[in-house]
Amino acid sequence: MAGLGKGPGSAVPVWLAEDDLGCIICQELLDWPATLPCGHSFCRHCLEGLWGARGAGRRWACPTCREGAAQQPRLRKNTLLQDLADKYRRAARELEAGSNSAACPGPGSSPGSSLTPRPRRRPALPRVAVEKSITEVGQELTELVEHLVDIVRSLQNQRPLSESGPDNELSILGKVFSSGVDLSMTSPKLLISDTAAGRIRNILQDLEEIQEKLRENVARKEAPEAQTQGELPEAPSSSSCPLPDQSHPALKRASQFAQWAIHPTFNLKSLSCSLEVSTDSRTVTVSHRPQPYRWSCERFSTSQVLCSQALFSGKHYWEVDTRNCSHWAVGVASWEMSRDQVLGRTMDSCCVEWKGTNQLSAWHMVKETVLGSDRPGVVGIWLNLEEGKLAFYSVDNQEKLLYECTISAASPLHPAFWLYGLHPGNHLIIKQVKV
């Protein structure tokens, strides 16, 4: 590593936003940052305040990924993050004071700080021209639009404090962690007027249309790229230019498992208080409004839900649309799964999980297997209890095996879902399988 440490005069400008060094609890720069075993960092006083509000005997869980332990971990200062946050503060003060020494240092300059702040949520201008494929650019645009959709949905789902159930632990967490939006709900200014709500709905519809078109364009570009790498196309196309009204340019054949398709429905007894279910029991959504469902001691303490169908023999297949959820896990679990545990972290559950940080993982026998950075829009779950096999497929345009494992279920298994991150409006849909 001889290229590093060339002396104090060789500082390299690093373009950061406040969010890069921020705490998601207080929405401010990290102060006495503590890094949990899962890798996420927060202000120590924020963590202690949040954990203290949860009461004794509860899990000391990470607010982001919900990973935790039976007892409170020892919090130690992350000195590197503290140093970076301090440098950012100094650079920000210099900019506010009108100093030019920290603004866009050139190759021959000697900046006062190697960390130059930039406005929050505004991407830095590229300093080096990087060649990217059309597919890569399309994927990046798709991710950006998905982020915008999440923000608009969070605004759409704001509620006053009187409706949000302040005594409910998960409601409180939802207010704290919802898409970076201040959900203190203490001011009537947060109430959205009918006119503003209509505008938000229009914006959301426009963004969702753009999102769908971007997905179609990316799928259109990926098909010829796959052929150049020696992959066979799924189906021949009569024209290189798809019809304007074609909603799915890449033709999707019926699943090879379609004859075993089931259509599970969510079980309200297991439903977390931070979730709500559609009238047809096929869509589950993150929501912090008071729920009309009857209380049950079998509810999950985290944002999870099981389906009513108990699968104890035979072959079964179902599909889940994950495109409108930024953090999710889908799989199977026994009804006896502990209600304060999370999917995949128990011996009687298994899942694939999208962490929202460009990482797809599988959890089986309390062990994580990283699968890659490609996010499946629709996940197919194949449960073959006759042969003791469980498999997950990406079925956006054609079936692609993501993960397969052997299972030995001592009790019936239920389709299981986890919507974490607690962003209001995020939802998962049990799809109608194409036969």
ZAMARGU-4260 file (C-alpha; in steps of 0.2 Angstrom, whole numbers, plus 5000, padded with zeros to 4 digits):
<rodrens>
0) 5000/5000/5000 | 5014/5012/4996 | 5003/5023/4986 | 4995/5029/5002 | 5002/5041/5015
5) 5012/5053/5004 | 5012/5067/5016 | 5000/5080/5022 | 5001/5090/5006 | 4993/5076/4996
10) 4976/5077/5003 | 4963/5070/4990 | 4946/5078/4989 | 4932/5066/4994 | 4914/5072/4989
15) 4902/5068/5003 | 4884/5072/5008 | 4879/5074/5026 | 4869/5058/5024 | 4885/5048/5021
20) 4891/5052/5039 | 4873/5054/5047 | 4864/5044/5060 | 4847/5038/5054 | 4839/5040/5072
25) 4843/5059/5075 | 4846/5063/5056 | 4861/5073/5061 | 4880/5070/5059 | 4887/5056/5069
30) 4892/5061/5087 | 4902/5048/5097 | 4898/5035/5083 | 4896/5017/5089 | 4897/5003/5077
35) 4886/4987/5080 | 4892/4970/5076 | 4881/4970/5061 | 4891/4985/5054 | 4878/4999/5055
40) 4884/5014/5065 | 4874/5027/5076 | 4876/5040/5089 | 4879/5032/5106 | 4866/5043/5115
45) 4853/5039/5101 | 4855/5020/5103 | 4855/5021/5122 | 4839/5032/5121 | 4830/5020/5108
50) 4835/5005/5118 | 4830/5012/5134 | 4813/5017/5127 | 4810/4998/5122 | 4809/4992/5140
55) 4818/4979/5150 | 4819/4961/5143 | 4818/4966/5125 | 4831/4962/5111 | 4845/4975/5109
60) 4842/4976/5090 | 4850/4986/5076 | 4837/4999/5071 | 4842/4996/5052 | 4843/4977/5050
65) 4835/4972/5067 | 4850/4960/5070 | 4852/4959/5089 | 4857/4950/5104 | 4850/4944/5121
70) 4859/4957/5130 | 4865/4975/5127 | 4881/4975/5117 | 4896/4985/5124 | 4897/5002/5114
75) 4914/5008/5109 | 4918/5024/5099 | 4922/5021/5081 | 4937/5034/5080 | 4938/5033/5061
80) 4920/5039/5059 | 4922/5052/5073 | 4937/5059/5064 | 4928/5060/5047 | 4912/5068/5055
85) 4923/5081/5064 | 4932/5085/5047 | 4916/5087/5039 | 4909/5099/5052 | 4925/5110/5050
90) 4923/5110/5031 | 4905/5114/5032 | 4909/5129/5044 | 4922/5135/5032 | 4910/5135/5018
95) 4897/5144/5028 | 4910/5157/5033 | 4913/5160/5014 | 4930/5152/5014 | 4936/5146/4997
100) 4950/5135/5004 | 4939/5120/5005 | 4929/5122/4989 | 4933/5110/4975 | 4952/5109/4977
105) 4962/5107/4962 | 4977/5095/4959 | 4989/5109/4964 | 4980/5116/4979 | 4982/5112/4997
110) 4965/5111/5004 | 4961/5114/5022 | 4951/5098/5023 | 4951/5083/5012 | 4932/5081/5015
115) 4922/5094/5005 | 4903/5094/5010 | 4890/5094/4997 | 4871/5097/4998 | 4861/5083/5005
120) 4854/5071/4993 | 4862/5079/4978 | 4874/5068/4968 | 4892/5075/4966 | 4897/5079/4948
125) 4909/5066/4941 | 4927/5071/4941 | 4932/5057/4930 | 4923/5051/4914 | 4919/5033/4916
130) 4912/5023/4902 | 4896/5013/4906 | 4885/5002/4896 | 4867/5007/4893 | 4861/4993/4904
135) 4871/5000/4919 | 4865/5017/4916 | 4847/5011/4915 | 4849/5001/4931 | 4856/5016/4940
140) 4841/5027/4934 | 4829/5013/4939 | 4837/5013/4957 | 4836/5032/4958 | 4817/5032/4953
145) 4814/5018/4966 | 4821/5029/4979 | 4811/5044/4973 | 4795/5033/4974 | 4800/5028/4992
150) 4801/5046/4997 | 4785/5051/4989 | 4776/5036/4997 | 4783/5041/5014 | 4776/5059/5012
155) 4759/5052/5006 | 4758/5041/5022 | 4762/5055/5035 | 4749/5055/5049 | 4747/5066/5065
160) 4752/5059/5082 | 4735/5056/5088 | 4733/5043/5074 | 4750/5034/5075 | 4748/5025/5092
165) 4762/5033/5102 | 4761/5018/5115 | 4765/5006/5101 | 4784/5002/5100 | 4784/4998/5081
170) 4774/5014/5077 | 4788/5024/5086 | 4802/5015/5077 | 4792/5019/5061 | 4791/5037/5064
175) 4810/5038/5068 | 4816/5028/5053 | 4804/5032/5039 | 4814/5037/5023 | 4824/5051/5032
180) 4808/5061/5034 | 4806/5070/5051 | 4791/5061/5058 | 4790/5069/5075 | 4772/5073/5071
185) 4772/5087/5084 | 4767/5101/5072 | 4750/5103/5062 | 4761/5109/5047 | 4764/5090/5043
190) 4745/5088/5040 | 4744/5086/5021 | 4730/5096/5013 | 4718/5088/5000 | 4727/5099/4986
195) 4744/5093/4991 | 4739/5075/4993 | 4732/5076/4975 | 4748/5083/4969 | 4758/5069/4978
200) 4747/5056/4970 | 4750/5063/4953 | 4769/5064/4956 | 4768/5046/4962 | 4759/5040/4947
205) 4771/5049/4935 | 4786/5041/4945 | 4778/5024/4944 | 4776/5025/4925 | 4794/5031/4923
210) 4799/5017/4934 | 4790/5004/4924 | 4797/5011/4907 | 4815/5010/4914 | 4812/4992/4919
215) 4806/4988/4902 | 4821/4997/4893 | 4833/4988/4905 | 4826/4971/4901 | 4826/4975/4882
220) 4844/4979/4883 | 4849/4965/4894 | 4842/4952/4881 | 4855/4956/4867 | 4869/4957/4879
225) 4865/4940/4886 | 4865/4933/4868 | 4882/4940/4864 | 4889/4931/4879 | 4883/4915/4872
230) 4866/4913/4881 | 4851/4907/4871 | 4837/4919/4870 | 4821/4914/4878 | 4810/4916/4863
235) 4813/4923/4846 | 4807/4940/4842 | 4798/4945/4826 | 4805/4962/4826 | 4820/4971/4834
240) 4809/4985/4840 | 4795/4980/4851 | 4777/4986/4849 | 4773/5002/4859 | 4759/4994/4868
245) 4769/4979/4873 | 4769/4979/4892 | 4782/4965/4894 | 4795/4966/4880 | 4804/4950/4886
250) 4791/4937/4883 | 4788/4927/4899 | 4783/4909/4898 | 4772/4900/4910 | 4783/4894/4925
255) 4789/4876/4925 | 4781/4874/4942 | 4764/4882/4937 | 4754/4866/4939 | 4759/4866/4958
260) 4755/4884/4960 | 4746/4890/4976 | 4739/4907/4981 | 4743/4909/4999 | 4734/4923/5010
265) 4741/4932/5024 | 4736/4927/5042 | 4730/4941/5052 | 4734/4933/5069 | 4753/4933/5065
270) 4753/4951/5057 | 4765/4963/5065 | 4757/4979/5071 | 4767/4989/5059 | 4759/4981/5044
275) 4742/4980/5036 | 4734/4968/5023 | 4723/4972/5008 | 4705/4966/5007 | 4710/4951/4996
280) 4724/4946/5009 | 4737/4946/4995 | 4746/4962/4998 | 4755/4967/5014 | 4760/4985/5017
285) 4771/4994/5030 | 4759/5006/5039 | 4760/5015/5056 | 4741/5019/5057 | 4731/5011/5071
290) 4726/4994/5064 | 4708/4987/5065 | 4713/4969/5067 | 4709/4960/5083 | 4724/4958/5095
295) 4733/4942/5095 | 4747/4935/5106 | 4754/4927/5091 | 4758/4943/5082 | 4777/4946/5077
300) 4786/4960/5087 | 4795/4964/5071 | 4787/4968/5054 | 4783/4950/5049 | 4768/4940/5044
305) 4765/4922/5040 | 4752/4915/5028 | 4737/4904/5034 | 4742/4889/5022 | 4751/4875/5032
310) 4761/4865/5020 | 4766/4848/5026 | 4767/4837/5011 | 4767/4838/4992 | 4774/4851/4980
315) 4770/4869/4981 | 4775/4885/4971 | 4771/4904/4973 | 4778/4920/4967 | 4780/4937/4976
320) 4782/4954/4968 | 4796/4963/4978 | 4798/4978/4967 | 4789/4990/4978 | 4799/4986/4994
325) 4816/4992/4998 | 4821/4980/5011 | 4813/4962/5012 | 4814/4944/5015 | 4803/4930/5008
330) 4803/4912/5012 | 4795/4899/5024 | 4794/4896/5043 | 4785/4885/5055 | 4770/4892/5065
335) 4780/4889/5081 | 4794/4901/5075 | 4798/4913/5090 | 4788/4929/5088 | 4803/4940/5093
340) 4815/4932/5081 | 4817/4937/5062 | 4816/4926/5047 | 4831/4915/5042 | 4839/4917/5060
345) 4830/4902/5067 | 4832/4884/5064 | 4814/4882/5058 | 4814/4896/5045 | 4823/4899/5028
350) 4823/4914/5016 | 4831/4925/5003 | 4834/4943/5008 | 4837/4959/4999 | 4846/4971/5011
355) 4843/4987/5002 | 4862/4989/5000 | 4864/4980/4984 | 4866/4963/4992 | 4855/4948/4990
360) 4858/4934/5003 | 4850/4917/5008 | 4848/4912/5026 | 4847/4893/5030 | 4850/4885/5046
365) 4855/4902/5054 | 4869/4904/5041 | 4870/4918/5028 | 4875/4915/5010 | 4878/4930/4999
370) 4871/4927/4982 | 4876/4943/4973 | 4871/4961/4970 | 4857/4959/4957 | 4839/4962/4964
375) 4825/4951/4958 | 4809/4960/4955 | 4798/4944/4957 | 4804/4929/4967 | 4797/4912/4964
380) 4797/4900/4979 | 4797/4881/4975 | 4794/4869/4990 | 4795/4851/4986 | 4792/4842/5002
385) 4792/4825/4994 | 4810/4827/4990 | 4814/4839/5005 | 4820/4853/4994 | 4817/4872/4994
390) 4822/4883/4980 | 4821/4902/4976 | 4820/4909/4958 | 4821/4926/4950 | 4806/4926/4938
395) 4806/4943/4931 | 4807/4938/4913 | 4814/4920/4914 | 4817/4908/4928 | 4834/4909/4935
400) 4839/4899/4951 | 4845/4910/4965 | 4847/4897/4979 | 4842/4879/4983 | 4844/4869/4999
405) 4838/4854/5008 | 4825/4855/5022 | 4818/4843/5035 | 4803/4851/5042 | 4797/4844/5059
410) 4781/4853/5058 | 4771/4861/5043 | 4779/4876/5034 | 4770/4893/5030 | 4775/4906/5017
415) 4783/4919/5027 | 4787/4938/5024 | 4798/4952/5032 | 4797/4970/5027 | 4810/4979/5037
420) 4817/4996/5036 | 4799/5002/5041 | 4797/5014/5026 | 4778/5018/5025 | 4770/5012/5009
425) 4783/4998/5005 | 4773/4982/5001 | 4775/4964/4995 | 4762/4956/4983 | 4758/4937/4982
430) 4756/4936/4963 | 4744/4926/4952 | 4755/4913/4944 | 4754/4912/4925 | 4748/4895/4920
</rodrens>
